[in-house]
Each structure stands twice: as C-alpha cells, then as structure tokens.
Amino acid sequence: PLPTSLHPLQVRYPEWISLYQLLFPSLYTLDAGLNAMPELVDSVEMSDELHYSFIISHGFTWQDGNPVTAQDVAATLAWLLPDDKGTYPMDSPWSLSAGLIEGYSVPEEDPYRLDITLSRAAGYLPWLLTFPVLPAHIYGGTVPDMATITQAAPFLVGCGTYRVSPDESTDAVMVCRRVGGGEPSIARIEMTVIPGYDEGLRMVYDNEIDFVNVPPNTYVGDMEAGIATYPYYTGEYQYLVKSTSVRSPKQAAILQAVVYVLDRKQIMNAVYFGNAALVDSPLRPDTWVYDPEYQWYDYDPDRAEEILTNAGWVDLDGDGIREDVDEVVELTPTPTPPPDGAENPEEETADPRTHCTLRMLVDEENDLGRQAVRMIRDQLKKIGIETDIIVLPWQSRDDTHMGYLDAVQMDQFDMAFAGAYIQSLPIPDELYVYWPQISDIPEDGLWEDWEHSLPPVGRFPYTIESVQQRFSSLAQESDPDAMGEAYRRMDTEGVWQSLSYSLFYRLGHIGASHKLKGIGMLRQTDLFHGIGEWYMIR
C-alpha cells in the first residue's frame, strides 16, 4: 500500500526511501560497509572542529535544468532541524537531533558553499548528512500535496540515475526511467501499488512483478523454490537493559547468571521466525567497524547455575526456585501425617526465604517482545530463577496507573526488554538518546518536569564513567580509521556490555524473481543498492 505521503522527506516505507536514493542526491552516501562517502560534496574546509564549510560540486543539475547548489541543501536542512522551541517543521525519518547544528548559511558571494557551525565536536557529522537533498525552487517554502502517485510525480524532480516519468505514471504505478546508457542495466522501474506483502509475494511467484520487500515478521523459509530471497539488516536492535540501581552481590549474581542461560537462538527462531541475527553489541555485522573477533556472550547454563550457587541461591524446598540460603528465618515445621481416615493436613508452606526473583519489564504493545519475555521466563526457570513479568502500556493512561516509561524512570524493574532503531552506525546522537549521559540525570533519578515531559523513547541512564568517556572520545573522532578504533575499544573494554545485553538485529528480506540477477548486499534504506549491476534474463 501507499504511504500517507510520497514527500521525499516524509516517506517511511523502505521501498520508497530506497527509490528516492536513486532520484535525489545527498551530501554523503553510505557504501556497502556504511562508510560515509562524498556525493555532492567536492571538498570540506574546517577552521576548527566546530566550523565546517562544504563546497558543493558544480557537476550536478536538476532534471529541469536548474543547477544543484548549496541553497538546495540549506532549504532541505530547514525542514529537518527544529526551531528555537524544539518544534520540527515536519515529521521526517531524516530529522536531525536538536542541539548539534548551531547554525548554517550560504554566503551570497558563493552559492556553492554551505557553512555549518556545531555546538560540540562531531567527527561523525558526514553520517548525519546522508538525507536526500531536494530542489529549493520546488520544496523551499511549502509542502506540496503528494498523497497519490499522480500528485507526487510532477514534484519528484531529481538529478540521479533514474527520473520519474509523470506522463507514464498512474495512481497504481510510478514509472521511473534510467538516465543515460550502460549495459546490462535495468532501464525502467515500475513501483506498483499492491494491497499487501502476501499478495506481492504471490505476484512475484506468478511473474506479475519482479521484486517485493518482505518485512521482518514474515516467514520466508519455504519461499526459495519459486522466489529468490535476499536478507538485509534492518535498524531494529533488540536488547535487554539492566537497572542502574545499586545491587547487593546476590542481586548482581542474578543479573550475571541471566547472561549465560539465555538461549538467544531459540528466541530468535521461535518468536522472530529466524528473521534476526545475533549480535553482542549495537554494531551491525554489515558495518565497517564490526569485528567478529569480540564475542561476549556464551550459552552456558552450567556456569549460570554455578554463579547462583556460589552467591548463596539454592533450591531449599524442592519447588524449582532458588532461595537465599544465608537468610535467617523461622521455618514452619512439617506437620505429622494423620492416621488413616483423618482429614488431610494443611499443605506444607514453601520456604519463606527470599526467592531468587527477576523483575522483567516489557511494553504491552510489543507483541513479539512479550512472546520473547515469556520464553526468557521459561529459560530462567530451568536454573531456578523466578521471573515476574511486568507488562505495562508505553505511557501511563492516567494518574493512578504506571506506564513502561514511568517504570523506567522510577527504576521499578531489574531488566527491561527494549528496542532501538539504529539506521547505520550507532553514532553518539543515537547513543545519547538510548543511553543518556549520567550528567543528564538528576540525583533523584527523575527528569525535571516529569508530569509534563516524558523522556525520549527508550532512554536508560548509565552510571559508569568510562562509558561517558568513550562516548565523548567517539564523538570527537573524524578520521575513519580513528573512529573505527574508537568503536573497537568500546568492544574490547566491554563498554557496550555495561550498557545492555544485546540480543539481535532483525532481518528483512527481498523476494525477487529468479529472472532478476546481480543482486548483492542490500540495506533497509537502500534496497536498490548496486542496481547498476543488476540485469534480467529471459
């Protein structure tokens, strides 16, 4: 189905974002390893680490004949940055975090130069400048009505390898033609509106279309006979976060044991249909900074049981749940069995000692997350950990009922099932959202003006000074080699692991006709990656 708007900065469907990558340029693009590579940028000048001047190449022209200049970049930035009150002009997946870009301008004497001033050092800035640049003379002041293909097609004036053909497009099909030659090549792309992904897969199987995006919650195991499938990493990172409250050694042992008893592969296959990839950090395996040498988590239930036993957690009453063996209590004596024919005695009470218990928080709207947490409960029970699953709505519905975010804020959990969307690299702008600096958290653990302002999605505070130091170091690196080394230090020093227990990245798939050849590694926001190498066979 169509998104609610086909505006290039508002569309969120991966298929359309990917198509617009072919139509519109960016200051930087991401290569196969997610390195930021200049596209519109001809050169960069820096007077210091806060002041950048991007010189735009003179070699780009919009298909209507107007030159691509820094004015186009500035007009696009105006849609993606918030105003002084923190309000964004539009809801866009490309919106940039508030506070980093302090200002930007294009000098009158040089329309091909864009000056950007930062509030803090950010060597990762090129990764933020991968949004599609739109022509200012079309998108500069108003948002055109782009609810249908026929409405949108005349406004999709780009300068990429493909161009929209408004005369051939209808409300059911958008037609894009390749600019220039090159053989073999895909000369024409038809974006066809279909009622759903299941119907799209049937149409590929029946040779009615050649290519369909299959979301992560679709089982693809039996499709290979009639359809070729190509997996790609989504940005959906699933993890467990530990409470930052001070724990006793016994409580800390429970959290430590969990790491070794979780069978992530079982969860991945049973809940996510195998459409996921195990990871030990927020670094995706398809990124240039990923190093497979560092594997932190081993499935080792025997070690988990040893940790619990050494900490004094033992099943004393045979009910399958461990108790605190060091706790001093008065045990209820076992009653003497009555003679035959007498009434049955009261059932023996369980050992009153503190149970080995873990409070697991999950959002009630996260159906797959709730299934995963139930499996985690069953896995923990095998080694004697009792799991209290706390299912809450994302936000509180009234003053008397707590929400997931409330529980996070007030630290009413031991572990929480959480998710983050990390589009490419886990750059500091994203890391600060999901794991804020300790200086951002007041001493009482609550955000100011809590009743009127909820924290950003998924924020979990950390208390380890080295984490903040590593984030700061990462933010200041501008050389790719140095940046890669900064990421790897976070791996080798266990910084990621001090933040959370990584589960997996979810996978999507492309279902394609066997006639379509040359498809390589794809990305969720670049499903047509390498299309210049694709070709069709009869």
Buried (B, 14 or more C-beta within 10 A) or exposed (E): EBBEBBBBBBBEEBBBBBBBBBBBBBBBBBEBEBBBEBBBBEEBEEEEEBBBBBBBBEEBEBBEEBBBBBBBBBBBBBBBBBEEEEEBBEEBBBBBBBEBBEEBEBEEEBBBBBBBEBEEBBBBBBBBBBBBBBBBBBBBEEEBEBBBBEBBBBBBBBBBBBBBBBEBBEEBEBBBEBBEEEEEBBEEBBBBEBEEBEEBBBBBBEEEBBBBBBEBBBEBEEBEEBBBBBBBBBBBBBBBBBBBEEBEEBBBBBBBBBBBBBBBEBBBEEBBBBBBBBBBBBBBEBBBBBBEEBEBBEBBBEBBBBBBBEBBBBBBBEEEBBBBBEEEEEEEEEEEEEEEEEEEEEEEEBBEBBBBBBBBBBBBEBEBBBBBBBBBBEBBBEBBBBBEBBBBBEEBEEEEEBBBBBBBBEBBBBBBBBBBBBBBBBBBBBBBBBBBBBEEBEEEEEBEEBEEEBBEEBBBBBEBEEBBEBBEBBBBBBEBEEBBBBBBEBBEEBBBBBBBBBBBBBBBBBBBBBEBBBBEBBBBBBBBBEBBEBBBEE
